[in-house]
Amino acid sequence: METMAKNTLKTGEHPNHQPLIMFKEVYKSFGANNVLNGISFSVNKGENLIILGRSGSGKSVAVKCLVGLTKADKGEITVMGKDVTKLNEQELNQIRMKIGFLFQNGALYDSMTVRQNLAFTLEHNNRNLSKAEVDTAILEALTNVGLADAIDKMPSELSGGMRKRIGLARALIIKPEIIIYDEPTAGLDAITAREIIELIRSIKVKYNATSIIITHDLTCAKYTGDRIIVLKDGIIKAEGSYDDIENNTDEWIKSFFQK
Ligand SMILES: Nc1ncnc2c1ncn2[C@@H]1O[C@H](COP(=O)(O)OP(=O)(O)OP(=O)(O)O)[C@@H](O)[C@H]1O
């Protein structure tokens, strides 16, 4: 990892300041469980934002609010210029079609080959593509994750790292404007995790997408993030570059780095 350069762009230094995603004072509770207590943050176009936090800190709930799978109780969430808290299901689907998700386990359909998994995603993205265009898109996405030769394999034939890559190819095939990575390195050995980190970095350059990366893996945060927000008890406990967070003097944040 020593040879891998850190991403060092801070918000103010980013070449494009236009926020693509904006949370303004967002609250969400489940009964007495106040999960989000007024969080505000934005993600600029082309930026990789890390949401760092311990288990149960509300990272997934924040992302679910972003895509309208969970309704925020209060606050504003703007995605690509639209306040998603005010959209109906059809309008939300328009937004979701521009978002690629990498789920923790890859979330592939086990009864379909890799090719069929990717084709299925394209078909459900409402694109009127010819068979040749679908084939080209599948090959391009697989090539970009380094797995073009796995095209006719079944998910059961793939290792955990390969499943992640295919999951990523499936997220990329729709040419997403936003990519959401849910714990991209969880459950992987150090070498495979490093390969996924490299991939996230190369995708940032190739696709110029805006990404949110949910993680509690500090190495992943360090090498894939332009900026980090740290969630604790439903509030943003800290925000800044990896170095800013690492040098934060708050005891709780320090303990995060000492574990
Ligand atoms: N649909 C739901 N109904 C009730 N409680 C929920 C629901 N979804 C999430 N929660 C609660 O919200 C809190 C935050 O959950 P969330 O999944 O966002 O955590 P997380 O930070 O993503 O954790 P992890 O790293 O373990 O995935 C938890 O206490 C969880 O039990």
The ligand as a MOL file (V3000), in Angstrom:
LIG
                    3D

  0  0  0     0  0            999 V3000
M  V30 BEGIN CTAB
M  V30 COUNTS 31 33 0 0 0
M  V30 BEGIN ATOM
M  V30 1 N -36.1560 -0.4480 8.6010 0
M  V30 2 C -35.7190 -0.2600 9.8450 0
M  V30 3 N -36.5610 -0.3650 10.8830 0
M  V30 4 C -36.1230 -0.1370 12.1500 0
M  V30 5 N -34.8530 0.1860 12.4680 0
M  V30 6 C -33.9700 0.3000 11.4590 0
M  V30 7 C -34.3550 0.0780 10.1020 0
M  V30 8 N -33.2650 0.2640 9.3080 0
M  V30 9 C -32.2420 0.5790 10.1480 0
M  V30 10 N -32.6670 0.6010 11.4250 0
M  V30 11 C -31.8410 0.9340 12.6030 0
M  V30 12 O -31.0930 2.0920 12.2890 0
M  V30 13 C -29.8000 2.0430 12.9120 0
M  V30 14 C -28.7270 2.3120 11.8810 0
M  V30 15 O -28.7040 1.2610 10.9330 0
M  V30 16 P -27.7700 1.2580 9.6420 0
M  V30 17 O -28.0970 0.0070 8.9020 0
M  V30 18 O -27.9020 2.5380 8.9230 0
M  V30 19 O -26.3340 1.1580 10.2890 0
M  V30 20 P -24.9400 1.1170 9.5370 0
M  V30 21 O -24.1650 2.2880 10.0450 0
M  V30 22 O -25.1350 1.0080 8.0760 0
M  V30 23 O -24.3420 -0.2140 10.1560 0
M  V30 24 P -23.5730 -1.4460 9.4740 0
M  V30 25 O -22.1460 -1.0040 9.3150 0
M  V30 26 O -23.7050 -2.5150 10.5010 0
M  V30 27 O -24.2670 -1.7630 8.1970 0
M  V30 28 C -29.7100 0.6780 13.5810 0
M  V30 29 O -29.9880 0.8480 14.9470 0
M  V30 30 C -30.8060 -0.1200 12.9090 0
M  V30 31 O -31.3200 -1.0970 13.7900 0
M  V30 END ATOM
M  V30 BEGIN BOND
M  V30 1 1 1 2
M  V30 2 1 2 3
M  V30 3 2 2 7
M  V30 4 2 3 4
M  V30 5 1 4 5
M  V30 6 2 5 6
M  V30 7 1 6 7
M  V30 8 1 6 10
M  V30 9 1 7 8
M  V30 10 2 8 9
M  V30 11 1 9 10
M  V30 12 1 10 11
M  V30 13 1 11 12
M  V30 14 1 11 30
M  V30 15 1 12 13
M  V30 16 1 13 14
M  V30 17 1 13 28
M  V30 18 1 14 15
M  V30 19 1 15 16
M  V30 20 2 16 17
M  V30 21 1 16 18
M  V30 22 1 16 19
M  V30 23 1 19 20
M  V30 24 2 20 21
M  V30 25 1 20 22
M  V30 26 1 20 23
M  V30 27 1 23 24
M  V30 28 2 24 25
M  V30 29 1 24 26
M  V30 30 1 24 27
M  V30 31 1 28 29
M  V30 32 1 28 30
M  V30 33 1 30 31
M  V30 END BOND
M  V30 END CTAB
M  END
